[in-house]
Amino acid sequence: MRSSEIAMIGICAALYAVIGLLTSFGLSLGGVAFWPAVVIPSVFAVLFGPWVGGTGAAIGIFIRDVIYHGDPLLSLSAGVTGNFAMCFLIGYISRTSLSRKKLGISVIVSGSVIIAGILLPTLLLPAESALFTGLRNSEIIALLAAVVAASVLAVAVLFAFKKEWRNFSSGALIGQGVGATIVAIVVWLYSNLFFSPGGYFKSPLPSSFVPLVFVWTVATEIPFVLVLGPPIIKAAYRAFPALRLTQKTEKKAT
């Protein structure tokens, strides 16, 4: 990495940790916080590359997690991996010249895999899911479907009316889906492997935690990425035109 990229990683991580702590407002589900700050590493990933955004997000969320719940292993398992994957994919897809056909196939395949992986725990263990949530399986599935449909609709709107943001919106959908899946599944597994009376998880979380946290994560993050990301990135391009020129050079090289 160039020295400038290392500097951007440090700035991204610091902003992500501090602003994330200030804007979560104490809201969380199963330890997964309300997180509009996700727009910060997403923007860095587009402006400075996937490695900058992904690494900055990983370091920033680790700092936040250690301050918030004090369990570094939980953060390394779920938060660091999920945030890195999410922001890396956003940066990579946004800065890559992909045809509409390739983007469409990527969204369909990744979306299908994510939905299947999220729903299986609930469908296989319906009694535990109903006990934990108070919701029927059909209601949990409907909730998941509504969030996924809203996300796809937002991406479709950007595809239709904002051509310059097609790659960004697709990257946001794919990256957010992958990141939310990692967080939901890993936190659930962690709670079942490392629960104790004195630990962060007092008892194992049921399987229904997985789709609920997926819905919570996507619903509280992707709207901020899709709404705030484009104007911030556009303003950065206007202030620093060299950023756009650098991206065009990278695309020609690939």
Backbone torsions as a table, in degrees:
resi	resn	phi	psi	omega
1	MET	NA	147.3	174.4
2	ARG	-74.8	158.6	-179.1
3	SER	-61.0	-33.6	179.0
4	SER	-65.5	-36.8	178.8
5	GLU	-68.1	-39.3	177.2
6	ILE	-63.3	-39.8	177.4
7	ALA	-63.6	-41.6	179.3
8	MET	-65.1	-34.9	176.2
9	ILE	-61.3	-45.0	179.5
10	GLY	-62.9	-42.7	179.1
11	ILE	-65.2	-44.8	179.7
12	CYS	-59.8	-47.2	-178.6
13	ALA	-62.0	-44.2	-179.3
14	ALA	-63.6	-46.9	179.4
15	LEU	-62.7	-42.0	-177.8
16	TYR	-62.7	-45.4	-178.5
17	ALA	-66.8	-48.5	-175.2
18	VAL	-69.9	-50.9	-178.9
19	ILE	-67.0	-34.2	176.3
20	GLY	-61.1	-43.4	178.3
21	LEU	-65.7	-35.3	-176.8
22	LEU	-78.8	-24.5	-173.6
23	THR	-109.4	4.7	178.5
24	SER	-80.2	-21.8	175.7
25	PHE	57.1	23.8	178.2
26	GLY	72.6	7.7	-179.4
27	LEU	-88.6	132.0	178.7
28	SER	-158.6	162.3	174.2
29	LEU	-131.7	111.5	-178.8
30	GLY	62.5	28.9	-179.4
31	GLY	89.6	-6.9	178.5
32	VAL	-92.5	113.7	-169.0
33	ALA	-80.5	155.7	165.9
34	PHE	-60.7	126.7	-162.2
35	TRP	-140.9	66.4	175.8
36	PRO	-66.2	-18.8	-178.5
37	ALA	-64.8	-8.2	-179.5
38	VAL	-60.6	-20.0	179.1
39	VAL	-64.0	-25.7	-176.6
40	ILE	-64.6	-58.9	178.9
41	PRO	-67.1	-25.2	176.5
42	SER	-63.3	-43.0	177.9
43	VAL	-66.7	-43.7	178.3
44	PHE	-60.9	-36.7	-179.9
45	ALA	-64.3	-37.3	179.1
46	VAL	-74.2	-43.8	-174.7
47	LEU	-74.7	-38.5	-171.0
48	PHE	-120.2	0.3	175.0
49	GLY	111.8	157.1	-175.9
50	PRO	-62.7	-34.7	-179.4
51	TRP	-69.4	-36.0	177.6
52	VAL	-66.5	-50.7	-179.2
53	GLY	-63.6	-45.1	-178.8
54	GLY	-65.7	-45.6	-179.0
55	THR	-69.1	-41.5	177.1
56	GLY	-61.0	-40.8	178.1
57	ALA	-65.0	-41.6	-179.2
58	ALA	-63.4	-46.2	-179.6
59	ILE	-68.0	-42.9	-178.7
60	GLY	-63.0	-44.2	-178.7
61	ILE	-69.9	-30.1	177.5
62	PHE	-65.8	-43.9	177.7
63	ILE	-60.6	-46.3	-179.9
64	ARG	-61.7	-44.9	-176.5
65	ASP	-64.1	-41.8	-179.4
66	VAL	-64.1	-37.7	177.3
67	ILE	-70.1	-39.0	-172.9
68	TYR	-77.4	-52.6	-176.3
69	HIS	-122.0	-7.4	171.9
70	GLY	69.4	20.0	179.0
71	ASP	-116.7	92.9	-176.5
72	PRO	-63.9	-32.8	-179.1
73	LEU	-66.7	-40.6	176.4
74	LEU	-62.0	-42.6	-179.9
75	SER	-64.4	-45.0	179.9
76	LEU	-63.9	-33.9	-177.7
77	SER	-74.8	-45.8	-172.2
78	ALA	-107.9	-60.7	-173.1
79	GLY	-63.4	-48.0	-176.7
80	VAL	-65.4	-49.1	-178.3
81	THR	-65.5	-44.7	-179.2
82	GLY	-64.3	-43.3	-179.1
83	ASN	-69.8	-38.6	178.3
84	PHE	-63.1	-48.7	-179.3
85	ALA	-59.8	-44.6	-178.0
86	MET	-60.2	-54.5	-174.4
87	CYS	-73.2	-30.6	175.9
88	PHE	-63.4	-45.2	-179.8
89	LEU	-65.5	-39.7	177.8
90	ILE	-60.4	-47.5	-179.8
91	GLY	-66.4	-41.8	-177.5
92	TYR	-66.1	-48.9	-177.9
93	ILE	-67.9	-37.8	-179.2
94	SER	-65.4	-32.0	-174.9
95	ARG	-100.9	11.9	-178.9
96	THR	-114.4	139.4	178.1
97	SER	-81.2	101.4	180.0
98	LEU	-118.1	141.2	177.2
99	SER	-73.5	163.6	178.6
100	ARG	-60.8	-37.1	-179.1
101	LYS	-64.0	-45.5	180.0
102	LYS	-65.0	-40.8	178.3
103	LEU	-63.6	-42.4	179.8
104	GLY	-62.8	-43.7	178.6
105	ILE	-63.2	-41.6	-179.9
106	SER	-61.7	-44.3	179.9
107	VAL	-63.6	-43.5	-178.3
108	ILE	-66.0	-47.5	-177.7
109	VAL	-65.9	-49.3	-178.8
110	SER	-64.5	-40.2	178.4
111	GLY	-62.5	-41.5	179.4
112	SER	-63.9	-43.6	179.7
113	VAL	-64.4	-43.3	-179.4
114	ILE	-63.2	-47.7	-178.3
115	ILE	-62.6	-43.1	179.2
116	ALA	-62.4	-45.2	-179.7
117	GLY	-65.5	-32.6	-179.8
118	ILE	-75.0	-39.8	-174.1
119	LEU	-79.3	-28.0	-174.3
120	LEU	-56.2	-46.2	180.0
121	PRO	-59.3	-39.4	-179.7
122	THR	-69.8	-41.4	-178.2
123	LEU	-70.5	-33.4	-178.5
124	LEU	-79.8	-24.3	-178.9
125	LEU	-128.5	67.5	-174.7
126	PRO	-66.0	-35.2	-177.5
127	ALA	-65.0	-45.2	-180.0
128	GLU	-65.2	-37.7	179.5
129	SER	-63.6	-45.7	-179.1
130	ALA	-65.4	-37.6	-179.7
131	LEU	-65.2	-39.8	-176.1
132	PHE	-76.4	-41.4	-171.4
133	THR	-98.8	-25.6	-172.8
134	GLY	75.6	9.2	-179.6
135	LEU	-112.9	148.9	173.7
136	ARG	-75.9	158.8	179.0
137	ASN	-56.1	-39.6	-179.1
138	SER	-62.1	-34.6	179.5
139	GLU	-72.0	-39.7	177.7
140	ILE	-64.7	-43.6	179.2
141	ILE	-63.4	-41.1	179.0
142	ALA	-63.5	-39.3	178.6
143	LEU	-63.7	-45.3	178.2
144	LEU	-62.5	-44.7	-178.8
145	ALA	-62.3	-38.5	-179.4
146	ALA	-64.2	-43.5	179.9
147	VAL	-65.9	-44.2	179.2
148	VAL	-62.8	-43.5	-180.0
149	ALA	-63.1	-41.5	179.0
150	ALA	-63.7	-39.6	179.4
151	SER	-65.6	-45.1	178.9
152	VAL	-63.4	-38.9	178.5
153	LEU	-62.7	-42.5	178.8
154	ALA	-61.8	-41.6	177.9
155	VAL	-65.4	-40.6	179.9
156	ALA	-61.9	-39.4	178.6
157	VAL	-62.9	-44.6	178.1
158	LEU	-64.8	-35.6	177.2
159	PHE	-61.5	-41.8	-172.9
160	ALA	-77.5	-39.5	-170.2
161	PHE	-112.2	-17.0	-178.7
162	LYS	-130.2	79.9	-173.5
163	LYS	-60.6	-33.8	-176.5
164	GLU	-69.0	-13.0	-179.5
165	TRP	-107.3	15.0	-178.2
166	ARG	-62.6	-50.0	180.0
167	ASN	-63.3	-40.1	-179.3
168	PHE	-63.8	-45.7	-178.5
169	SER	-66.1	-38.8	176.9
170	SER	-66.7	-42.1	177.4
171	GLY	-62.4	-38.6	178.5
172	ALA	-64.4	-42.7	-179.5
173	LEU	-66.2	-47.9	-179.1
174	ILE	-67.1	-48.4	-178.8
175	GLY	-61.6	-44.6	-179.9
176	GLN	-64.6	-40.0	178.8
177	GLY	-63.2	-45.0	179.1
178	VAL	-65.5	-46.1	-179.1
179	GLY	-62.9	-43.7	-180.0
180	ALA	-65.3	-36.5	178.1
181	THR	-65.1	-44.5	178.8
182	ILE	-60.0	-48.0	-178.6
183	VAL	-61.4	-47.6	-176.0
184	ALA	-63.3	-47.8	-176.2
185	ILE	-71.3	-43.1	-177.0
186	VAL	-68.2	-40.5	177.4
187	VAL	-62.4	-41.7	177.6
188	TRP	-61.3	-47.6	178.8
189	LEU	-62.9	-41.8	-179.2
190	TYR	-61.1	-41.8	-179.1
191	SER	-65.3	-29.5	179.6
192	ASN	-82.5	-21.6	-178.8
193	LEU	-95.8	-30.0	-171.0
194	PHE	-127.5	31.8	177.9
195	PHE	-81.7	146.7	178.2
196	SER	-163.0	157.1	-179.6
197	PRO	-56.6	-33.4	-178.3
198	GLY	-99.3	2.6	-177.0
199	GLY	-92.3	-177.1	-179.8
200	TYR	-66.4	-41.5	176.0
201	PHE	-100.4	116.0	-178.1
202	LYS	-76.2	-26.3	-179.9
203	SER	-151.4	161.0	-179.2
204	PRO	-64.4	142.0	174.6
205	LEU	-81.7	141.7	178.9
206	PRO	-74.0	166.8	-176.7
207	SER	-62.9	-27.7	-178.9
208	SER	-65.5	-15.0	176.3
209	PHE	-59.4	-33.2	-173.5
210	VAL	-62.6	-57.2	-180.0
211	PRO	-66.6	-32.7	-179.6
212	LEU	-65.5	-44.0	179.6
213	VAL	-70.0	-33.7	175.5
214	PHE	-59.9	-48.3	179.2
215	VAL	-61.4	-45.4	-179.7
216	TRP	-60.0	-46.0	-177.0
217	THR	-64.7	-48.5	-179.2
218	VAL	-64.8	-44.5	-175.7
219	ALA	-66.7	-28.6	-177.4
220	THR	-99.8	3.4	-178.7
221	GLU	-124.1	-52.3	-171.7
222	ILE	-63.4	-32.3	176.4
223	PRO	-59.8	-37.7	179.5
224	PHE	-68.9	-37.2	179.1
225	VAL	-65.9	-45.9	-176.1
226	LEU	-73.9	-32.8	-177.1
227	VAL	-85.9	-45.7	-175.3
228	LEU	-89.7	-27.8	-175.8
229	GLY	-59.1	-55.7	-177.4
230	PRO	-56.5	-48.2	179.9
231	PRO	-64.7	-34.9	178.0
232	ILE	-66.4	-44.9	179.8
233	ILE	-64.2	-41.7	179.4
234	LYS	-63.0	-41.6	177.9
235	ALA	-63.9	-38.5	178.4
236	ALA	-65.4	-38.9	177.6
237	TYR	-63.2	-39.4	-180.0
238	ARG	-67.7	-39.3	-179.1
239	ALA	-74.3	-34.9	-176.7
240	PHE	-132.3	80.1	-177.7
241	PRO	-57.4	-24.9	-178.6
242	ALA	-62.0	-26.5	179.2
243	LEU	-63.1	-43.0	179.0
244	ARG	-69.0	-39.7	179.2
245	LEU	-62.9	-39.1	179.0
246	THR	-63.0	-41.4	179.6
247	GLN	-64.9	-41.3	178.9
248	LYS	-62.8	-38.6	177.4
249	THR	-64.7	-41.1	179.2
250	GLU	-64.0	-40.8	-179.5
251	LYS	-64.3	-40.5	178.8
252	LYS	-65.3	-34.9	-179.1
253	ALA	-69.2	-29.8	-179.3
254	THR	-89.5	NA	NA
